[in-house]
Amino acid sequence: MNKIFKIAAYLLGAIVLLWICGVAFLQFAFPKVDPAPELTIEYTPDRIENGAYLANHVAVCMDCHSKRDFSLFSGPPTPGTLGAGGDRFDHSIGLPGVFYAKNITPFGISNYTDGELFRLITTGVTNDGRAMFPLMPYMYYGKMDPEDIYDIIAYIRSIPSVETDIPDSKADFPVNLILRTMPQNAEMVTKPDPSDQIAYGGYLVNASGCIECHTRMTPQGVINHEFAFSGGRDFPFPDGSLVTSSNITPDAETGIGNWTEEIFIQRFKQYADSGYVIPKVNLGEFNSIMPWTMYAGMKEEDLKAIYAYLQTIPAMKNEVVRFTAAN
C-alpha cells in the first residue's frame, strides 16, 4: 500500500512540476513579437488631421477609449472624456475577465516611445511585455499601412491630456495564460489607391473592424469566420436587453443585397445631418452599440468604397432579430 502511495505521490509531483514548467515557459517565452522599432514620428498638421479622421471615424479608437453615454442613441462619447478610457468590459457581456479601456491621452501614454506605441497598436504588446486581450483589435490594426498608424499616434499625442486612474485588466484563468500566446508580429500593408475602389474598401473594412461585430462567435468566444459579416453576434445591455448585429453580406433577403449605394451612404450620413438630434433612450428601449455618430463622419468616398467591397463578399442568409427586450 505504501508503495502505491509513493508512486501516486511521485506522479502528482511530476504533474505539478510539469505544470510549473509550463506556466514558467509561457511567462518567459511569450509573447513572441519583435522588439519595438526605433521610431520618431514628426507630428505634422497633416498627420494629426488624418489621424483624427481615422481615430474618430474609421478605426474609431475613441469609441472604446472614451466614456460612451448610452442614455443617448448609439452611445456617443461623453464630452470631456475623449481618449480618457475607463470603460469596463466584463463577464456581463460574455468576456473571460475584467478589462478596462486605457487612457490614451498624453497623460496615459507619456511613458511610451513612438516605437512602443506602434508595437502596442499593431501587435497588442505593452512596453513592459504584457499581452493585451484582443478586445483591443490590434490584429486588424496590424494589417494597416504604417503611415496610418503613425498618423493615429500623432493625433493621440495632440489631444488634451486627461488625468485618470484606470485599473489594470485581469483575464480569468486559463485565459490569462493563453492570452500571452496570441500576439504576433504585424503584417503591415500599403494602403490601396482609392481609385481601386474594392481593394480600398477592403482596407477600410479591416481598419474599421466590421467583421468583429458583424460575425457570430464560436462557443470558445472567437470570431467564426465561416459566418463572416452575416451578423448574429449578441451584445447584452445592463438592463438585460439584447442587441444583435445585422447581416451586412449582400444577401437580398436578410442582408444588404437590395441596398443601393445611396441607401447605404444615407444610413450613415443621416446621423451627420445638421438637423439631427441624438434621441434619449430609456432603459429597456432599443439602443445600439454601433457608434453611428462616429462613423457618420466618414468621407462619402470611403463609404462608397466600403459598400463596393461588401458587395463582393459571399452572400449569406441569416435572419437576425436586432433587439430583444429584457424580461
NORDASUL-V466960 format. One record per residue. RES is the residue in three letters. D_CENTER is the distance of its C-alpha to the mean C-alpha in whole Angstrom. Layout:
res=RES d_center=D_CENTER
res=RES d_center=D_CENTER
//
This chain:
res=MET d_center=57
res=ASN d_center=57
res=LYS d_center=56
res=ILE d_center=53
res=PHE d_center=52
res=LYS d_center=52
res=ILE d_center=50
res=ALA d_center=47
res=ALA d_center=47
res=TYR d_center=46
res=LEU d_center=44
res=LEU d_center=42
res=GLY d_center=42
res=ALA d_center=41
res=ILE d_center=38
res=VAL d_center=37
res=LEU d_center=38
res=LEU d_center=35
res=TRP d_center=33
res=ILE d_center=33
res=CYS d_center=33
res=GLY d_center=30
res=VAL d_center=28
res=ALA d_center=29
res=PHE d_center=29
res=LEU d_center=25
res=GLN d_center=25
res=PHE d_center=27
res=ALA d_center=26
res=PHE d_center=22
res=PRO d_center=20
res=LYS d_center=21
res=VAL d_center=20
res=ASP d_center=22
res=PRO d_center=23
res=ALA d_center=21
res=PRO d_center=23
res=GLU d_center=26
res=LEU d_center=24
res=THR d_center=26
res=ILE d_center=24
res=GLU d_center=26
res=TYR d_center=25
res=THR d_center=27
res=PRO d_center=26
res=ASP d_center=25
res=ARG d_center=22
res=ILE d_center=21
res=GLU d_center=22
res=ASN d_center=19
res=GLY d_center=17
res=ALA d_center=17
res=TYR d_center=17
res=LEU d_center=14
res=ALA d_center=12
res=ASN d_center=13
res=HIS d_center=13
res=VAL d_center=12
res=ALA d_center=8
res=VAL d_center=9
res=CYS d_center=8
res=MET d_center=11
res=ASP d_center=9
res=CYS d_center=8
res=HIS d_center=11
res=SER d_center=13
res=LYS d_center=15
res=ARG d_center=15
res=ASP d_center=18
res=PHE d_center=18
res=SER d_center=22
res=LEU d_center=21
res=PHE d_center=20
res=SER d_center=16
res=GLY d_center=16
res=PRO d_center=16
res=PRO d_center=16
res=THR d_center=19
res=PRO d_center=21
res=GLY d_center=22
res=THR d_center=19
res=LEU d_center=17
res=GLY d_center=15
res=ALA d_center=16
res=GLY d_center=14
res=GLY d_center=15
res=ASP d_center=13
res=ARG d_center=14
res=PHE d_center=12
res=ASP d_center=15
res=HIS d_center=17
res=SER d_center=18
res=ILE d_center=14
res=GLY d_center=15
res=LEU d_center=13
res=PRO d_center=16
res=GLY d_center=16
res=VAL d_center=16
res=PHE d_center=13
res=TYR d_center=13
res=ALA d_center=11
res=LYS d_center=13
res=ASN d_center=15
res=ILE d_center=15
res=THR d_center=18
res=PRO d_center=21
res=PHE d_center=22
res=GLY d_center=19
res=ILE d_center=19
res=SER d_center=22
res=ASN d_center=23
res=TYR d_center=21
res=THR d_center=22
res=ASP d_center=21
res=GLY d_center=21
res=GLU d_center=19
res=LEU d_center=16
res=PHE d_center=16
res=ARG d_center=16
res=LEU d_center=13
res=ILE d_center=11
res=THR d_center=12
res=THR d_center=13
res=GLY d_center=11
res=VAL d_center=15
res=THR d_center=16
res=ASN d_center=20
res=ASP d_center=21
res=GLY d_center=20
res=ARG d_center=18
res=ALA d_center=15
res=MET d_center=12
res=PHE d_center=10
res=PRO d_center=7
res=LEU d_center=5
res=MET d_center=5
res=PRO d_center=4
res=TYR d_center=7
res=MET d_center=9
res=TYR d_center=8
res=TYR d_center=9
res=GLY d_center=12
res=LYS d_center=13
res=MET d_center=14
res=ASP d_center=17
res=PRO d_center=18
res=GLU d_center=19
res=ASP d_center=16
res=ILE d_center=15
res=TYR d_center=18
res=ASP d_center=18
res=ILE d_center=15
res=ILE d_center=17
res=ALA d_center=20
res=TYR d_center=18
res=ILE d_center=17
res=ARG d_center=20
res=SER d_center=22
res=ILE d_center=21
res=PRO d_center=23
res=SER d_center=23
res=VAL d_center=22
res=GLU d_center=23
res=THR d_center=21
res=ASP d_center=22
res=ILE d_center=18
res=PRO d_center=19
res=ASP d_center=18
res=SER d_center=15
res=LYS d_center=17
res=ALA d_center=17
res=ASP d_center=20
res=PHE d_center=22
res=PRO d_center=22
res=VAL d_center=18
res=ASN d_center=19
res=LEU d_center=21
res=ILE d_center=19
res=LEU d_center=16
res=ARG d_center=18
res=THR d_center=18
res=MET d_center=15
res=PRO d_center=14
res=GLN d_center=16
res=ASN d_center=18
res=ALA d_center=16
res=GLU d_center=17
res=MET d_center=17
res=VAL d_center=19
res=THR d_center=21
res=LYS d_center=20
res=PRO d_center=22
res=ASP d_center=25
res=PRO d_center=24
res=SER d_center=27
res=ASP d_center=26
res=GLN d_center=24
res=ILE d_center=23
res=ALA d_center=21
res=TYR d_center=20
res=GLY d_center=18
res=GLY d_center=17
res=TYR d_center=15
res=LEU d_center=14
res=VAL d_center=12
res=ASN d_center=11
res=ALA d_center=10
res=SER d_center=8
res=GLY d_center=6
res=CYS d_center=9
res=ILE d_center=10
res=GLU d_center=7
res=CYS d_center=9
res=HIS d_center=12
res=THR d_center=13
res=ARG d_center=15
res=MET d_center=14
res=THR d_center=17
res=PRO d_center=19
res=GLN d_center=18
res=GLY d_center=14
res=VAL d_center=13
res=ILE d_center=12
res=ASN d_center=16
res=HIS d_center=16
res=GLU d_center=20
res=PHE d_center=18
res=ALA d_center=16
res=PHE d_center=15
res=SER d_center=18
res=GLY d_center=16
res=GLY d_center=17
res=ARG d_center=14
res=ASP d_center=15
res=PHE d_center=14
res=PRO d_center=17
res=PHE d_center=18
res=PRO d_center=20
res=ASP d_center=23
res=GLY d_center=23
res=SER d_center=22
res=LEU d_center=20
res=VAL d_center=17
res=THR d_center=17
res=SER d_center=15
res=SER d_center=17
res=ASN d_center=19
res=ILE d_center=18
res=THR d_center=20
res=PRO d_center=24
res=ASP d_center=25
res=ALA d_center=28
res=GLU d_center=28
res=THR d_center=25
res=GLY d_center=23
res=ILE d_center=23
res=GLY d_center=26
res=ASN d_center=28
res=TRP d_center=26
res=THR d_center=28
res=GLU d_center=26
res=GLU d_center=27
res=ILE d_center=26
res=PHE d_center=23
res=ILE d_center=23
res=GLN d_center=24
res=ARG d_center=22
res=PHE d_center=20
res=LYS d_center=22
res=GLN d_center=24
res=TYR d_center=22
res=ALA d_center=23
res=ASP d_center=27
res=SER d_center=29
res=GLY d_center=30
res=TYR d_center=27
res=VAL d_center=27
res=ILE d_center=24
res=PRO d_center=25
res=LYS d_center=26
res=VAL d_center=24
res=ASN d_center=26
res=LEU d_center=25
res=GLY d_center=26
res=GLU d_center=25
res=PHE d_center=23
res=ASN d_center=19
res=SER d_center=16
res=ILE d_center=12
res=MET d_center=12
res=PRO d_center=12
res=TRP d_center=15
res=THR d_center=17
res=MET d_center=14
res=TYR d_center=14
res=ALA d_center=18
res=GLY d_center=18
res=MET d_center=18
res=LYS d_center=21
res=GLU d_center=23
res=GLU d_center=23
res=ASP d_center=20
res=LEU d_center=19
res=LYS d_center=22
res=ALA d_center=21
res=ILE d_center=18
res=TYR d_center=21
res=ALA d_center=23
res=TYR d_center=20
res=LEU d_center=19
res=GLN d_center=23
res=THR d_center=23
res=ILE d_center=21
res=PRO d_center=23
res=ALA d_center=24
res=MET d_center=24
res=LYS d_center=25
res=ASN d_center=23
res=GLU d_center=25
res=VAL d_center=22
res=VAL d_center=23
res=ARG d_center=21
res=PHE d_center=22
res=THR d_center=24
res=ALA d_center=26
res=ALA d_center=26
res=ASN d_center=30
//
